[in-house]
């Protein structure tokens, strides 16, 4: 009888353990196929952005939720803001009434920009992503935070009404709420922030408020973008975007040829798999190729 009980509980604990492992391995977002979901290290390797920086954390309790210190981030990060489809929408097309930076009046940092609007005006998602927060939160009032597949988060505060729910997938341009003046607000406006790894930086680094477009399709982000300190003396730090810092790399007019050196035991199928191509493409690029052997250089791009 005791042996049966022991067997029952052993099997039960094993099943629970397998379920926990399966849930832990499940990604927060579905695997995306476009380049906006990739982390570019500069050496050709690519890692899904959200899995690298937010592995298991999808909490809706706080906007700023540090789990990885900035000092541990790479000195420079290239983020694709939009892919070839150009999925982007300005959250609210209107003038800035209060920029990012230090506020003398209240003696505290302002971690976003305030955009003028009227109560009831539609507020739209800047990029496609998943809603992390959708609720009333202190000084933010009615708040929505969207986590994007490129690793950024956008924050929308003071809304009169929230039209989305946590973990809801949203598209760029989708209406997520209505403008208002909830929370700590002196009048109707949209408080808009852009954050990376929960840390804010000036939205004007990426948004051009003169013509309501993106300044660049790819953001070259470094640690100097973060942090707002109290100005010393009469000198005020400048937080306006400098186009020279976020210049896009020039597009190649001609495709760069890429070659692979065949190793012992290689097959065309294995080479194609390792280099994200197909056997037919390799044969097309190497028309005289009959048989491969170790040491041979074949074109793969």
C-alpha positions in Angstrom: 0.0 0.0 0.0 2.8 2.4 1.0 4.7 1.6 -2.2 1.6 2.5 -4.3 1.3 5.8 -2.4 4.9 6.5 -3.0 4.6 5.8 -6.7 1.5 8.0 -7.0 3.2 11.0 -5.3 6.4 10.5 -7.3 4.5 10.6 -10.6 2.5 13.6 -9.3 5.6 15.6 -8.4 7.2 14.7 -11.7 4.2 15.9 -13.7 4.1 19.2 -11.7 7.8 19.7 -12.4 7.4 19.1 -16.1 4.5 21.6 -16.2 6.6 24.3 -14.4 9.5 23.7 -16.8 7.2 24.0 -19.8 5.7 27.3 -18.6 9.1 28.7 -17.8 10.3 27.9 -21.3 7.4 29.6 -23.0 8.4 32.9 -24.5 6.5 36.1 -23.5 5.9 37.0 -27.2 5.5 34.9 -30.3 8.6 34.6 -32.4 8.6 37.4 -34.9 10.0 37.1 -38.4 10.9 40.7 -39.1 14.1 42.6 -38.2 12.4 44.8 -35.6 12.5 41.9 -33.1 16.3 41.5 -33.2 19.2 42.8 -31.0 22.1 43.7 -33.2 25.5 43.4 -31.5 27.5 44.7 -34.4 29.3 41.4 -35.1 26.5 39.8 -37.1 24.9 37.8 -34.3 21.3 38.4 -33.5 19.3 37.7 -30.3 15.5 38.3 -29.9 15.4 41.6 -28.0 12.6 40.9 -25.5 14.0 37.5 -24.5 17.5 39.0 -23.9 16.4 42.0 -21.7 13.1 40.9 -20.2 13.3 37.1 -20.0 10.5 36.3 -17.5 9.4 39.7 -16.3 6.0 41.0 -17.5 4.9 42.7 -14.3 2.2 45.4 -14.4 3.0 46.9 -11.0 5.6 49.5 -11.9 6.8 51.5 -14.9 10.4 51.5 -13.8 11.3 47.9 -12.9 15.1 47.6 -12.9 16.3 44.0 -13.1 19.5 44.6 -15.1 21.8 47.4 -14.2 22.7 49.9 -17.0 26.4 49.2 -16.3 25.9 45.7 -17.6 24.4 46.8 -20.9 26.6 47.1 -24.0 28.2 50.5 -24.5 26.3 50.9 -27.8 23.1 49.2 -29.0 21.6 49.3 -32.5 17.8 49.0 -32.4 15.7 48.7 -35.5 12.8 51.0 -34.7 10.8 49.8 -37.7 11.3 47.0 -40.2 10.7 47.0 -44.0 6.9 47.4 -43.4 7.5 50.7 -41.6 5.1 50.0 -38.8 5.0 53.3 -36.9 2.4 55.9 -35.9 2.9 59.2 -34.0 1.1 58.8 -30.7 -0.5 62.3 -30.9 0.2 64.9 -33.5 0.5 68.2 -31.7 3.1 70.5 -30.1 5.2 69.8 -27.0 4.2 71.8 -24.0 6.9 70.5 -21.7 10.1 68.8 -22.9 12.2 66.0 -21.4 14.7 67.1 -18.8 15.0 68.9 -15.4 12.0 71.0 -14.2 13.1 74.0 -12.2 9.5 74.8 -11.1 9.0 71.5 -9.3 12.7 70.7 -8.8 12.5 67.2 -10.2 13.2 65.4 -13.5 10.6 65.2 -16.3 11.1 61.8 -17.8 9.0 62.3 -21.0 7.4 64.9 -23.1 4.0 66.5 -22.6 2.0 66.7 -25.9 -1.0 69.1 -26.1 -4.4 67.5 -26.7 -8.1 67.9 -25.9 -9.9 65.6 -23.6 -11.3 62.7 -25.6 -8.7 62.9 -28.4 -7.5 59.4 -29.5 -4.1 58.3 -28.4 -2.4 55.7 -30.6 0.3 53.1 -30.1 3.6 54.2 -31.5 4.9 50.7 -32.5 3.4 47.2 -32.5 3.7 45.4 -29.2 2.1 43.9 -26.1 0.4 46.0 -23.4 2.3 45.5 -20.1 0.3 48.0 -17.9 -3.2 49.4 -18.4 -4.6 50.9 -15.2 -4.6 54.0 -13.0 -1.2 54.6 -11.4 -0.5 57.5 -9.1 0.7 60.7 -10.8 0.5 59.1 -14.2 -3.3 58.9 -13.9 -4.8 56.4 -16.4 -1.7 54.8 -17.8 -0.8 52.4 -20.6 2.7 50.9 -21.1 3.4 48.9 -24.2 6.4 46.6 -24.6 7.7 46.5 -28.2 9.4 43.7 -30.0 12.4 45.9 -30.7 13.2 46.1 -26.9 11.7 49.5 -26.2 8.7 50.4 -24.1 6.4 53.4 -24.6 4.5 55.1 -21.8 1.2 57.0 -22.2 -0.1 58.9 -19.2 -3.0 61.1 -18.0 -5.6 59.6 -20.3 -9.3 60.0 -19.6 -10.1 56.4 -20.7 -8.1 53.3 -21.3 -9.2 51.1 -24.2 -6.8 48.2 -24.0 -6.0 45.4 -21.5 -2.8 43.9 -20.1 -1.1 41.3 -22.4 -3.2 42.5 -25.4 -1.4 42.7 -28.7 -1.7 46.1 -30.4 -0.7 47.3 -33.8 1.0 50.6 -34.6 -1.6 53.3 -34.9 -4.2 51.3 -32.9 -6.2 53.6 -30.5 -5.2 52.6 -26.9 -7.0 55.3 -25.0 -8.5 58.8 -25.0 -6.6 62.0 -23.9 -7.3 63.6 -20.6 -5.9 65.1 -17.4 -6.0 62.4 -14.8 -3.3 61.9 -12.1 -0.9 64.8 -11.4 -1.8 67.0 -14.3 -2.4 70.8 -14.7 -4.5 70.3 -17.9 -5.3 68.0 -20.7 -2.1 66.6 -22.3 -0.4 63.3 -23.1 2.6 62.5 -21.0 4.7 60.3 -23.4 7.9 58.4 -22.5 10.2 56.1 -24.4 12.2 53.6 -22.2 14.8 50.9 -22.7 15.3 48.3 -20.0 12.9 50.4 -17.9 15.1 53.5 -18.2 13.8 56.6 -20.0 15.5 58.7 -22.6 14.4 61.7 -24.5 11.6 60.8 -27.0 13.0 63.5 -29.3 16.0 61.3 -30.0 13.7 59.3 -32.2 10.6 61.4 -32.9 10.6 64.6 -35.0 7.8 66.8 -33.7 8.2 69.3 -36.6 6.8 66.9 -39.2 5.6 64.0 -37.0 7.9 61.4 -38.4 10.7 59.1 -37.1 14.2 60.7 -37.2 15.7 57.3 -38.2 14.7 53.7 -38.8 17.6 52.5 -36.6 18.6 54.0 -33.3 22.2 53.9 -32.2 21.7 54.0 -28.4 24.4 54.4 -25.8 24.6 55.0 -22.1 24.9 58.8 -22.4 21.2 58.9 -23.5 20.1 58.0 -19.9 19.8 60.0 -16.7 18.6 63.5 -15.7 20.6 65.4 -13.1 20.0 68.7 -11.4 21.8 71.4 -13.4 24.8 73.0 -11.7 24.8 76.7 -11.5 23.2 78.5 -14.4 24.1 75.8 -16.9 21.2 73.7 -18.1 21.9 70.4 -19.8 20.7 70.1 -23.4 18.3 67.2 -24.1 17.3 68.1 -27.6 18.1 65.5 -30.3 21.3 65.9 -32.3 20.8 64.4 -35.7 24.5 63.8 -36.1 24.4 61.2 -33.3 21.6 59.1 -34.8 22.7 59.1 -38.5 21.6 56.0 -40.3 24.3 53.9 -41.9 24.3 54.3 -45.7 22.6 51.6 -47.6 24.7 49.3 -49.7 24.1 49.7 -53.4 25.6 46.4 -54.1 25.2 43.2 -52.1 28.4 42.2 -50.3 29.7 38.7 -51.3 30.0 36.3 -48.3 32.1 33.1 -48.5 32.3 30.0 -46.3 35.3 27.7 -45.9 34.2 24.1 -46.0 35.1 22.0 -43.0 35.6 18.3 -42.7 32.2 16.5 -42.5 30.3 19.4 -44.0 27.4 18.9 -46.4 25.6 21.4 -48.5 22.5 20.9 -46.3 24.5 21.6 -43.1 26.2 24.7 -44.6 22.9 26.0 -45.8 21.3 25.5 -42.3 24.3 27.1 -40.5 24.1 30.2 -42.7 20.3 30.7 -43.0 20.2 29.9 -46.7 19.2 27.1 -49.0 21.1 24.5 -51.0 19.5 25.8 -54.2 20.8 29.3 -53.4 24.3 28.0 -52.8 24.3 26.1 -56.1 23.0 29.1 -57.9 25.8 31.3 -56.5 28.4 28.5 -57.3 27.4 27.3 -60.8 30.6 25.3 -61.3 30.3 23.5 -57.9 30.1 19.7 -58.3 31.5 18.3 -55.1 32.6 20.0 -51.9 35.7 19.1 -49.9 37.5 20.5 -46.8 39.3 23.8 -47.3 37.2 24.8 -50.3 35.7 28.4 -50.2 32.1 28.6 -51.6 29.9 31.7 -51.8 26.9 31.7 -49.6 25.6 35.3 -50.2 
